[in-house]
């Protein structure tokens, strides 16, 4: 089985560890002794936020993904780490939480606009699209009034207007690595545990200036 990461408190992973079924986890697991393939979510969010800092933005908002997932938590960690390294205070009013859907990004951005951010990091491209819509409906210009950076570099990034600056994750490589790892687990057993964490890169387009 290839098992996609879910909620941190999901009991399925613990149940799988008690079986003899070979499996590989896609994402960062919350249990030890699990073979998994993930991307470097902390570094990716750090890259995105650091890019906005390099563009001289100080009021950088974040639309986090579900913080009850390791993906959401890790991307939030990367955002806070970048702020801390540059001595920029973390401000609760500049942080919203979505569920990785476009509508949640839109709703979060509507609230964040009250705090007058001049940039926003959205933890995936769908939420970034929602944020862009909220910013534009408020009569603000991207990136002149509010710069936007997403995460994933999936089709929504290149269909957004303006084109979305985002963190590219190697989706195809992640899937291939997981299948190769699963074949190895099937053939040679679950021990030793295998870990693969793939690199990401920042793709700069129009939305961040």
Order of alpha helices (4+ residues) and beta strands (2+ residues): beta-alpha-beta-beta-alpha-beta-alpha-beta-alpha-beta-alpha-beta-alpha-beta-alpha-beta-beta
